[in-house]
Amino acid sequence: MTSLRLAPLGAALALTALLGTGTAHAAAPAVTPATTAATAPVRTVPAASVPAFSDGYGLSVLREETQVRSPTDFTITVTTAQLSGKHPIRILLPAAYDADPGRAWPVTYFLHGGGGNVNDVAAAPALHSDSMITVVPDGGLKGWYADWLMQNTAEGKSNWETFHLTQVVPFIDANLRTRADRAHRAVVGLSMGGYGSLHYAQARPDLFGHVAALSGAIDFGMWEVRGAVLATELNLAGAWCAVSSSSGSGSGACTGHGPYVDSDAIFGSPYPFFNADRVWQAVDPAAPVNLAKLSGTGVTLYTGNNDLIDVHTARASHTVKARLDQLGIPSRLVDYGDGASLAPSCNGGHNYGCWAPAFADYVPRLEAAFATAG
């Protein structure tokens, strides 16, 4: 049977449902690191001062496009047959990486949100840790950390999951001194990247022993979450986009989610009729069959509940937590509500004013887990 399709009008109605529920709240205060993330100086030190990367695992390094902020903060650019175009990977090394050449390090992969980019990591300083390597791969403006069903859209080849899990991870292990086992590897993300982190931990439990989702789109059973995905496909996201990237800082500035693509492009039809939404169901992070794959994985969820987006991510996070409890899988949920319990910068909304202190809470716990693993 031909899959049911969502017309642009239908997606607009879904987005209206997403943004039209609940009570509006004041915008988050600006976060200084967020406004400077993309404009931080580059090439201030020679490229030779950072590790040399060799091609491999389907990735070709464009060495002339390496951007160096410091010996421990640089961006390489790669091409791959799995994706159209060029794709940056920002890498943060511990301060002692060069001084201790016999040491291997745990690795954390940070997945940015929709409308964001690899430079968003600058808005969460805790992720630049002296106890681990942090890798920030490009996730696209609306890649959704998925191998798209449609490969002939305006976005071109779009196999994001394959790029990250079968290319970037082994490429990093081959080029840096890493602890290449699940006990010393984590995946964390926010918003769209919150979906990506939980999905990746479920898809490849052999790779990731730790996962954190912040304000994550982690329940595909919710129409509000499906509506958000559809809105990014059709570039109708508006406020969602503005607060999912550190460049916006929740201020309303937004570059959008790239060109319009078919509403079925990523996960197929969202309609729950005649099994048309089978892909959505298969990759739903909140599905018990997928949550069961997290047995033995350290799971952490953060969310506020005080704006038109996080009121929905809170519901999704509580659903995931309750189902993990039913499965007997330990997890930690931090619902900081209006943000007062988290940090002065946090208003409980979908922004780095909350995500930065959430990472400041999470990273020391992750570092301790890495250390306990030996």
Disulfide bonds with the S-S distance in Angstrom:
Cys241-Cys254 1.81
Cys346-Cys354 2.03
